[in-house]
Amino acid sequence: MTNLFDLTGKTALITGGGGLLGPKHAEAIVEYGGKVILADWHEDRAKKKAELIGENASYEYIDVTDKESIQSVVDKYDKIDILINNAAKDPKVKKGGGLTPDSRFETMTEEYWKEGIDACVNGTFLCSQIVSNKMLENGGGVILNISSDLGVISPDQRIYRQDGVDENRQNVKPITYSAAKWAVVGMTKYLSVYFAQRGIRVNCLSPTGVYNNHPEDFVKKLSNIIPMGRMADIDEYKGAIVFLCSDASSYMTGENLIIDGGKTVW
């Protein structure tokens, strides 16, 4: 059974590689014998994460909204067996503050909308297009898109509310995030059928909120709408990454694997 999960000889390109979960995806692949390329707009972050992972990790600057930038990275490698489309713009709740009022639908600017859609939707399209051509030259591969539990349900805006703030100034999870993550699920299904007989499997992983030193009040609110009563630990998606990128999922394509502590079941 161990051989089903073996990724020896496989090379994975991970966008958003300098972020929170990107390096964990990379760790999972390296732990099962693969090599990883951490690609990020923030090259310094990708470099730092790659150095921590070790000799089987490298890093690249990439702008996932720029076709030439993506192509220049892909052209450096003889083959890319796995693409993990992890890059996205995700406004975070932080201590001492929350999401900005710009996130509200009534007053959202076109610029905010375009920025929120660009990295996730356009980035997933462009990276998938360019890397799939490399995969087709080498007999196939795996594309794994990263969506969210908010790619299948609407955000519960109550968890972002702050006491003493006027209704029209309350922070919310922006529509850009939902629109982008729903689109990623749709692209997954489209591409899985498109490439089904050409050696490329395309699946999607949808996590829920991952604990990252969030404010205590937010953690409590989010945990209360998750049946398991807690946010995800940062390492809890590594098993799914290995499964979806290896031969353990060889007959699986077009699926969205939701791992959310039961949140979307309620």
Rosetta silent file (secondary structure, phi, psi, omega in degrees, C-alpha in Angstrom):
SEQUENCE: MTNLFDLTGKTALITGGGGLLGPKHAEAIVEYGGKVILADWHEDRAKKKAELIGENASYEYIDVTDKESIQSVVDKYDKIDILINNAAKDPKVKKGGGLTPDSRFETMTEEYWKEGIDACVNGTFLCSQIVSNKMLENGGGVILNISSDLGVISPDQRIYRQDGVDENRQNVKPITYSAAKWAVVGMTKYLSVYFAQRGIRVNCLSPTGVYNNHPEDFVKKLSNIIPMGRMADIDEYKGAIVFLCSDASSYMTGENLIIDGGKTVW
SCORE:     score description
SCORE:     0.000 S_00000001
   1 L     0.000  -33.445 -178.481    0.000    0.000    0.000 S_00000001
   2 H   -57.381  -36.268 -177.515    2.892    2.371    0.737 S_00000001
   3 H   -63.455  -26.537  179.173    3.861    2.329   -2.929 S_00000001
   4 H   -62.522  -28.766 -176.839    0.495    3.816   -3.881 S_00000001
   5 H   -98.800   -0.127 -176.031    1.482    7.028   -2.111 S_00000001
   6 L   -68.293  129.246  179.740    5.082    7.081   -3.353 S_00000001
   7 L  -116.593   19.019  178.816    6.007   10.309   -5.154 S_00000001
   8 L   -57.921  131.740  179.560    9.628    9.455   -5.875 S_00000001
   9 L    85.935   -2.713 -179.752   10.734   11.021   -9.164 S_00000001
  10 L   -95.850  142.674  176.706    7.815   13.451   -9.243 S_00000001
  11 E  -117.700  128.749 -177.819    8.243   17.216   -9.424 S_00000001
  12 E  -116.747  132.140  171.731    5.487   19.506   -8.141 S_00000001
  13 E   -99.526  123.834 -177.098    5.029   23.202   -8.866 S_00000001
  14 E  -119.957  113.964  176.481    3.139   24.914   -6.057 S_00000001
  15 E   -81.056  157.334 -173.167    1.844   28.456   -6.521 S_00000001
  16 L    63.418   31.388 -172.243    1.407   30.593   -3.451 S_00000001
  17 L   -70.570  -13.104  179.081    4.339   28.590   -2.154 S_00000001
  18 L   -98.322    5.627 -175.664    5.409   31.209    0.355 S_00000001
  19 L   -87.484 -149.153 -176.419    2.055   31.400    2.121 S_00000001
  20 L   -80.331  -56.860 -175.315    0.450   29.453    4.949 S_00000001
  21 L   -90.554  -25.668 -179.326   -0.571   26.131    3.397 S_00000001
  22 H   -51.278  -49.337  178.510    1.661   26.111    0.297 S_00000001
  23 H   -63.642  -30.249  177.327    4.772   25.095    2.263 S_00000001
  24 H   -70.728  -38.202  173.634    2.780   22.365    4.026 S_00000001
  25 H   -59.123  -42.256 -179.772    1.690   20.979    0.661 S_00000001
  26 H   -64.078  -44.591  178.459    5.368   20.977   -0.282 S_00000001
  27 H   -56.397  -43.335 -177.678    6.415   19.215    2.916 S_00000001
  28 H   -61.263  -43.777 -178.387    3.889   16.463    2.254 S_00000001
  29 H   -67.406  -43.268  179.101    5.205   15.821   -1.252 S_00000001
  30 H   -64.212  -39.745 -179.881    8.854   15.828   -0.154 S_00000001
  31 H   -62.588  -21.470  177.897    8.086   13.464    2.739 S_00000001
  32 L  -108.997   23.458  167.852    6.840   10.943    0.183 S_00000001
  33 L    99.962   -4.747 -177.412    9.853   11.215   -2.114 S_00000001
  34 L   -86.887  175.137  173.361    8.970   14.072   -4.470 S_00000001
  35 E  -116.295  150.713 -175.547   10.630   17.362   -5.298 S_00000001
  36 E  -131.470  149.268  172.945    8.895   20.727   -5.081 S_00000001
  37 E  -118.202  111.426  177.712    9.140   24.171   -6.630 S_00000001
  38 E   -87.233  113.680 -176.489    7.718   26.854   -4.357 S_00000001
  39 E  -114.385  131.424 -175.518    6.554   29.677   -6.606 S_00000001
  40 E  -157.480  151.537  171.804    5.325   32.981   -5.236 S_00000001
  41 L   -61.675  -36.073  176.762    5.009   36.695   -5.960 S_00000001
  42 L   -90.344   85.343 -174.672    6.834   37.151   -2.658 S_00000001
  43 H   -59.285  -35.962 -178.743   10.085   35.520   -3.720 S_00000001
  44 H   -63.085  -38.394  178.960   11.709   36.104   -0.334 S_00000001
  45 H   -68.153  -42.746  179.076    8.979   34.123    1.422 S_00000001
  46 H   -62.629  -40.951  178.951    9.232   31.258   -1.066 S_00000001
  47 H   -60.906  -47.290 -178.936   13.018   31.207   -0.643 S_00000001
  48 H   -60.895  -44.605 -178.501   12.762   31.057    3.142 S_00000001
  49 H   -67.450  -39.694  179.627   10.209   28.225    3.052 S_00000001
  50 H   -63.886  -40.343  179.453   12.213   26.242    0.478 S_00000001
  51 H   -64.534  -35.642  178.600   15.363   26.519    2.589 S_00000001
  52 H   -68.839  -34.980 -179.112   13.484   25.188    5.621 S_00000001
  53 H   -72.566  -39.540  175.408   12.198   22.188    3.671 S_00000001
  54 L   117.940 -161.497 -168.205   15.666   21.275    2.380 S_00000001
  55 L   -65.357  -21.941 -179.853   17.460   20.014   -0.693 S_00000001
  56 L   -90.062   11.716  177.910   14.393   18.669   -2.473 S_00000001
  57 E  -123.455  134.868  173.168   12.773   22.116   -2.510 S_00000001
  58 E  -125.922  175.946 -177.850   13.569   25.033   -4.790 S_00000001
  59 E  -139.979  156.514  179.040   11.866   28.375   -5.256 S_00000001
  60 E  -145.959  145.795  166.702   10.906   30.718   -8.076 S_00000001
  61 E   -76.144  136.134  175.618    9.457   34.185   -8.464 S_00000001
  62 L  -149.247  141.541  169.540    6.132   33.958  -10.281 S_00000001
  63 L  -112.733  104.322 -173.119    3.266   36.266  -11.113 S_00000001
  64 L   -69.424   -7.156  176.905    0.353   33.904  -11.732 S_00000001
  65 L   -96.615    1.310 -176.020   -1.559   36.645  -13.557 S_00000001
  66 L  -119.925  112.136 -174.942    1.255   37.091  -16.108 S_00000001
  67 H   -60.412  -39.927 -179.695    1.533   34.410  -18.783 S_00000001
  68 H   -65.152  -37.712  178.538    5.152   35.261  -19.593 S_00000001
  69 H   -63.250  -44.406  179.323    6.123   34.990  -15.935 S_00000001
  70 H   -64.915  -46.201 -177.729    4.570   31.532  -15.645 S_00000001
  71 H   -61.331  -38.334 -178.869    6.050   30.343  -18.922 S_00000001
  72 H   -64.626  -33.953  176.575    9.539   31.467  -17.923 S_00000001
  73 H   -71.951  -48.472 -176.845    9.334   29.322  -14.779 S_00000001
  74 H   -61.868  -36.399 -178.283    7.897   26.259  -16.507 S_00000001
  75 L   -66.473  -16.446 -179.910   10.528   26.418  -19.267 S_00000001
  76 L   -75.784  -14.856 -172.052   13.300   25.940  -16.688 S_00000001
  77 L  -117.526  138.631  179.621   12.171   22.389  -15.950 S_00000001
  78 L   -65.256  -36.329  179.003   12.263   19.297  -18.145 S_00000001
  79 L  -151.445  149.858  170.569    9.042   18.048  -16.602 S_00000001
  80 L  -129.703  115.872 -174.967    6.421   19.033  -14.068 S_00000001
  81 L   -88.849  -27.255 -174.495    4.347   16.100  -12.879 S_00000001
  82 E  -135.481  132.224  171.973    2.127   17.907  -10.387 S_00000001
  83 E  -118.393  124.162  173.145    0.658   21.411  -10.357 S_00000001
  84 E  -111.422  108.678  179.645   -0.944   22.693   -7.172 S_00000001
  85 E   -82.814   92.147 -172.453   -2.884   25.885   -7.859 S_00000001
  86 L  -109.522  -14.611 -175.503   -2.713   27.357   -4.378 S_00000001
  87 L   -68.887  137.409  178.049   -2.321   31.101   -5.065 S_00000001
  88 L  -167.341  158.610  171.423   -5.225   33.334   -4.028 S_00000001
  89 L   -99.293  115.426 -176.043   -6.024   36.638   -2.396 S_00000001
  90 L  -129.587   99.910  177.633   -7.626   35.843    0.945 S_00000001
  91 L   -58.850  129.560 -174.254   -8.284   38.734    3.346 S_00000001
  92 L  -104.612  151.212  170.103   -7.396   37.513    6.828 S_00000001
  93 L   -88.167  125.269 -176.410   -8.786   38.196   10.270 S_00000001
  94 E  -126.994  160.958  175.767   -5.908   39.349   12.465 S_00000001
  95 L   -64.848  138.043  179.693   -5.396   40.423   16.034 S_00000001
  96 L    85.043    3.036  179.555   -6.000   44.119   16.494 S_00000001
  97 E   177.131 -178.598 -179.064   -8.234   44.363   13.458 S_00000001
  98 L  -141.566 -151.350  174.907  -10.247   42.472   10.914 S_00000001
  99 L   -71.968  153.022 -175.278  -11.221   42.610    7.278 S_00000001
 100 L   -83.277  155.890  177.194  -11.523   46.112    5.878 S_00000001
 101 H   -60.943  -18.223  177.314  -14.832   47.887    5.129 S_00000001
 102 H   -61.416  -17.991 -177.212  -13.733   47.852    1.458 S_00000001
 103 H   -76.664  -11.153 -177.355  -14.811   44.225    1.441 S_00000001
 104 L   -70.274  140.411 -175.711  -18.500   45.146    1.690 S_00000001
 105 H   -62.020  -39.462 -174.251  -20.554   44.448   -1.423 S_00000001
 106 H   -62.544  -31.370 -173.094  -22.376   47.806   -1.402 S_00000001
 107 H  -120.457    8.212 -178.533  -19.178   49.850   -1.643 S_00000001
 108 L   -64.514  132.953  179.021  -16.673   47.469   -3.232 S_00000001
 109 L   -82.925  161.158  175.899  -14.658   49.095   -6.013 S_00000001
 110 H   -61.949  -35.519 -179.850  -14.012   47.495   -9.391 S_00000001
 111 H   -63.054  -43.339  179.226  -10.319   47.466   -8.533 S_00000001
 112 H   -63.387  -43.305  178.625  -10.947   45.451   -5.360 S_00000001
 113 H   -59.366  -49.467 -176.714  -13.130   43.032   -7.310 S_00000001
 114 H   -63.740  -40.089  178.759  -10.542   42.541  -10.053 S_00000001
 115 H   -64.032  -39.060 -178.881   -7.701   42.026   -7.571 S_00000001
 116 H   -69.614  -30.668 -179.008   -9.706   39.432   -5.671 S_00000001
 117 H   -85.394  -33.718 -167.618  -10.543   37.475   -8.807 S_00000001
 118 H   -57.226  -58.792 -172.740   -7.230   37.822  -10.612 S_00000001
 119 H   -63.424  -43.231 -174.679   -4.821   35.643   -8.653 S_00000001
 120 H   -77.878  -52.909 -175.204   -7.213   32.773   -7.976 S_00000001
 121 H   -78.535  -57.190 -179.403   -9.305   32.541  -11.149 S_00000001
 122 H   -65.666  -37.698  178.483   -6.975   33.931  -13.799 S_00000001
 123 H   -63.391  -43.076  177.619   -3.976   32.407  -12.065 S_00000001
 124 H   -63.278  -41.417  177.678   -5.552   28.957  -11.991 S_00000001
 125 H   -62.128  -53.066 -174.570   -6.477   29.270  -15.673 S_00000001
 126 H   -66.279  -45.290  179.704   -3.066   30.454  -16.854 S_00000001
 127 H   -63.748  -41.733  179.202   -1.000   28.078  -14.730 S_00000001
 128 H   -64.187  -41.008 -179.552   -3.174   25.113  -15.701 S_00000001
 129 H   -62.725  -49.177 -175.372   -2.951   26.007  -19.379 S_00000001
 130 H   -71.480  -44.496 -178.263    0.825   26.373  -19.445 S_00000001
 131 H   -71.397  -33.784  179.451    1.683   23.450  -17.177 S_00000001
 132 H   -63.100  -34.043  176.697   -0.793   21.093  -18.849 S_00000001
 133 H   -65.126  -38.192  174.885    1.040   21.588  -22.134 S_00000001
 134 H   -64.851  -42.409  179.344    4.264   20.533  -20.406 S_00000001
 135 H   -62.881  -41.639 -179.542    2.468   17.534  -18.907 S_00000001
 136 H   -62.865  -31.329  177.009    1.086   16.467  -22.283 S_00000001
 137 H   -68.533  -23.360 -173.934    4.614   16.430  -23.669 S_00000001
 138 L  -115.548   16.910  172.710    5.620   14.024  -20.908 S_00000001
 139 L    92.943    6.006  174.901    2.680   11.637  -20.813 S_00000001
 140 L   124.885 -170.206 -177.971    0.397   13.297  -18.268 S_00000001
 141 E   168.180 -165.452 -178.156    0.290   14.497  -14.689 S_00000001
 142 E  -129.969  129.475  170.598   -1.873   15.785  -11.861 S_00000001
 143 E  -110.812  124.647  178.048   -3.449   19.198  -11.419 S_00000001
 144 E  -120.283  114.822  178.284   -4.709   19.887   -7.922 S_00000001
 145 E   -92.973  144.280  177.700   -6.712   23.049   -7.385 S_00000001
 146 E  -107.245  112.456  176.071   -7.182   24.523   -3.930 S_00000001
 147 L  -102.932 -131.084 -174.931  -10.662   25.874   -3.310 S_00000001
 148 L  -170.031  160.435  170.362  -12.329   26.298    0.086 S_00000001
 149 H   -59.809  -24.718  177.388  -15.373   25.271    2.074 S_00000001
 150 H   -81.663    7.292  169.392  -16.546   28.722    0.927 S_00000001
 151 H   -93.746   -0.967  177.421  -16.390   27.364   -2.612 S_00000001
 152 L  -129.875  -18.298  175.306  -19.442   25.230   -1.815 S_00000001
 153 L  -133.195  167.461  176.081  -21.299   27.272    0.817 S_00000001
 154 L   -83.425  148.397  175.229  -21.758   30.942    1.601 S_00000001
 155 L   -64.697  144.008  173.404  -19.685   32.520    4.384 S_00000001
 156 L   -86.529   98.909 -172.769  -21.417   32.953    7.723 S_00000001
 157 H   -67.218  -12.620 -179.780  -20.869   36.697    8.087 S_00000001
 158 H   -63.205  -28.890 -176.026  -21.790   36.620   11.771 S_00000001
 159 H   -73.896  -13.092  179.103  -18.317   35.374   12.690 S_00000001
 160 H   -97.671   -5.679 -175.189  -16.744   38.586   11.344 S_00000001
 161 L   -67.282  148.895  177.422  -19.001   40.980   13.221 S_00000001
 162 L  -124.037  135.736  179.238  -17.587   43.402   15.765 S_00000001
 163 L   -64.934  142.020  175.691  -19.518   44.862   18.669 S_00000001
 164 L    78.373   11.232  179.766  -20.211   48.596   18.553 S_00000001
 165 L  -109.503  132.884  178.886  -19.689   48.931   14.796 S_00000001
 166 L   -57.655  150.537 -176.484  -22.434   50.327   12.532 S_00000001
 167 H   -54.895  -44.076 -176.547  -24.029   47.808   10.186 S_00000001
 168 H   -76.967    1.786  176.552  -22.666   49.462    7.044 S_00000001
 169 H  -116.768    2.276  179.884  -19.156   49.351    8.527 S_00000001
 170 L   -66.289  139.864  176.993  -19.177   45.728    9.657 S_00000001
 171 L   -73.697  146.859  178.621  -16.414   43.583    8.235 S_00000001
 172 L  -141.251  160.173  167.928  -17.394   40.719    5.949 S_00000001
 173 L   -75.112  124.305 -171.319  -15.791   37.988    3.935 S_00000001
 174 L   -73.143  154.786  178.987  -15.855   39.580    0.468 S_00000001
 175 H   -61.952  -25.925  179.253  -17.793   38.252   -2.491 S_00000001
 176 H   -57.656  -41.391 -177.403  -14.498   38.083   -4.405 S_00000001
 177 H   -66.797  -46.315  178.951  -13.349   35.138   -2.305 S_00000001
 178 H   -62.341  -47.193 -178.359  -16.563   33.174   -2.772 S_00000001
 179 H   -59.617  -43.453 -178.422  -16.743   33.911   -6.494 S_00000001
 180 H   -66.666  -45.077 -175.907  -13.131   32.883   -7.031 S_00000001
 181 H   -71.795  -34.257  173.182  -13.324   29.677   -5.007 S_00000001
 182 H   -64.361  -39.948  179.554  -16.598   28.574   -6.613 S_00000001
 183 H   -62.327  -37.558  179.576  -14.996   29.182  -10.021 S_00000001
 184 H   -62.201  -39.915  177.129  -12.057   26.973   -9.087 S_00000001
 185 H   -63.343  -42.530  178.715  -14.418   24.062   -8.398 S_00000001
 186 H   -63.445  -42.625  178.073  -16.063   24.644  -11.785 S_00000001
 187 H   -64.339  -35.474  177.570  -12.721   24.763  -13.597 S_00000001
 188 H   -59.152  -47.911 -177.710  -11.728   21.538  -11.865 S_00000001
 189 H   -66.551  -40.961  179.372  -14.759   19.721  -13.232 S_00000001
 190 H   -62.068  -51.899 -175.384  -14.319   21.163  -16.717 S_00000001
 191 H   -68.106  -30.582  179.999  -10.628   20.325  -17.002 S_00000001
 192 H   -63.184  -40.100  177.787  -11.052   16.864  -15.523 S_00000001
 193 H   -73.564  -39.730 -178.534  -13.355   15.883  -18.378 S_00000001
 194 H   -59.284  -39.222 -175.617  -11.279   17.762  -20.951 S_00000001
 195 L  -105.715    8.807 -170.845   -8.131   15.826  -20.052 S_00000001
 196 L   -56.986  -34.709 -178.206   -9.723   12.566  -18.860 S_00000001
 197 L  -107.531   20.130 -179.079   -8.344   10.468  -21.728 S_00000001
 198 L  -123.960   16.055  170.921   -5.059   12.352  -22.095 S_00000001
 199 L    86.545    8.532  178.607   -3.322   11.323  -18.911 S_00000001
 200 E  -115.813  120.666  174.270   -4.017   14.376  -16.749 S_00000001
 201 E   -95.978  140.285 -178.280   -6.143   14.034  -13.638 S_00000001
 202 E  -129.962  117.341  177.829   -7.665   17.199  -12.169 S_00000001
 203 E  -131.351  176.672 -175.027   -9.067   17.339   -8.655 S_00000001
 204 E  -137.402  144.603  174.580   -9.779   19.937   -6.005 S_00000001
 205 E  -119.360  129.985 -179.539   -9.198   20.238   -2.267 S_00000001
 206 E  -119.737   99.909  177.206  -11.441   22.463   -0.149 S_00000001
 207 E   -83.025  170.265  167.749  -10.138   23.232    3.345 S_00000001
 208 L  -106.447 -166.975 -178.136  -11.835   25.218    6.078 S_00000001
 209 L   -61.949  130.360  179.363  -10.240   27.843    8.315 S_00000001
 210 E  -103.283  128.090 -177.424   -6.737   26.913    9.467 S_00000001
 211 L   -63.614  128.389 -179.289   -5.666   28.199   12.855 S_00000001
 212 L  -148.037   59.621  178.609   -2.918   30.805   12.492 S_00000001
 213 L    60.520   40.187  179.459   -2.823   32.863   15.687 S_00000001
 214 L   -72.180  160.356  173.308   -6.290   34.294   15.066 S_00000001
 215 L   -58.017  142.129 -175.486   -8.069   36.497   17.608 S_00000001
 216 H   -57.913  -40.471 -178.789   -9.636   34.383   20.366 S_00000001
 217 H   -63.833  -40.192  178.821  -13.148   35.725   19.707 S_00000001
 218 H   -66.347  -43.554  179.418  -12.964   34.803   16.023 S_00000001
 219 H   -58.490  -42.867 -179.829  -11.667   31.322   16.788 S_00000001
 220 H   -64.113  -44.707 -179.289  -14.574   30.746   19.165 S_00000001
 221 H   -63.546  -45.241 -179.241  -17.163   31.956   16.653 S_00000001
 222 H   -67.915  -41.883  179.923  -15.794   29.844   13.821 S_00000001
 223 H   -60.943  -30.888 -179.040  -15.343   26.774   16.011 S_00000001
 224 L   -69.919  -18.007  178.209  -18.995   27.034   17.054 S_00000001
 225 L  -106.767   15.052  175.453  -20.154   26.443   13.461 S_00000001
 226 L  -115.977  121.491 -177.393  -17.865   23.425   12.950 S_00000001
 227 L   -52.436  -36.264  179.412  -19.225   20.099   14.260 S_00000001
 228 L   -76.356   -6.483  171.490  -15.775   19.011   15.470 S_00000001
 229 L    76.073   20.813  179.292  -15.639   22.230   17.470 S_00000001
 230 L  -159.395  161.713  171.864  -12.304   23.576   16.265 S_00000001
 231 L   -76.387  167.742  178.662  -10.412   25.076   13.351 S_00000001
 232 E   -74.601  146.681  170.806   -8.074   22.919   11.280 S_00000001
 233 L   -81.235  150.341 -173.737   -4.498   22.360   12.354 S_00000001
 234 L   -61.716  -23.343 -178.316   -1.926   23.488    9.790 S_00000001
 235 L   -93.876   -2.091 -169.916   -0.697   19.913    9.203 S_00000001
 236 L   -79.022    0.026  177.855   -4.095   18.280    8.753 S_00000001
 237 L  -106.857   -1.409 -176.753   -4.216   18.600    4.961 S_00000001
 238 H   -64.401  -39.756  178.811   -0.901   16.900    4.243 S_00000001
 239 H   -62.422  -41.079  179.223   -2.440   13.443    3.977 S_00000001
 240 H   -65.505  -37.611  178.695   -5.008   14.644    1.462 S_00000001
 241 H   -61.328  -47.536  179.913   -2.291   16.285   -0.624 S_00000001
 242 H   -62.485  -44.660  178.994   -0.319   13.056   -0.865 S_00000001
 243 H   -58.088  -49.563 -174.179   -3.456   11.064   -1.695 S_00000001
 244 H   -72.169  -23.743 -177.530   -4.607   13.441   -4.427 S_00000001
 245 H   -96.187   -8.094 -174.501   -1.162   13.801   -6.016 S_00000001
 246 L  -111.115  179.487  178.240   -0.223   10.101   -5.986 S_00000001
 247 H   -70.217   -7.414  175.900   -1.414    6.867   -7.557 S_00000001
 248 H   -62.049  -22.936  178.036   -3.537    6.303   -4.462 S_00000001
 249 H  -115.003   33.928 -172.070   -6.155    8.409   -6.264 S_00000001
 250 L   -61.712  -23.685 -179.658   -5.446    7.036   -9.756 S_00000001
 251 L  -107.713   23.790 -176.977   -9.140    6.536  -10.607 S_00000001
 252 L  -118.727  123.377  174.972  -10.270    9.869   -9.187 S_00000001
 253 L  -153.269  147.014  178.400  -10.764   12.974  -11.310 S_00000001
 254 L    80.531   10.183 -175.950  -13.122   15.938  -11.275 S_00000001
 255 L  -101.069  153.090  175.583  -13.826   15.667   -7.564 S_00000001
 256 E  -113.664  106.601 -178.458  -13.810   18.288   -4.836 S_00000001
 257 E   -86.741  110.222 -177.756  -12.531   16.792   -1.584 S_00000001
 258 E   -95.711  121.383  177.626  -13.964   18.845    1.279 S_00000001
 259 E  -126.243  101.684 -166.975  -12.105   18.555    4.586 S_00000001
 260 L  -144.313   20.345 -179.081  -13.717   20.931    7.043 S_00000001
 261 L    64.667   17.323  179.175  -14.445   19.184   10.339 S_00000001
 262 L    93.111    5.281 -172.791  -18.018   18.700    9.159 S_00000001
 263 L   -59.003  -40.106 -178.475  -18.752   22.405    8.617 S_00000001
 264 L   -83.336   -3.044  177.511  -20.504   21.979    5.275 S_00000001
 265 L   -82.954  -33.965  179.887  -22.544   19.042    6.585 S_00000001
 266 L   -64.747    0.000    0.000  -24.484   21.145    9.080 S_00000001
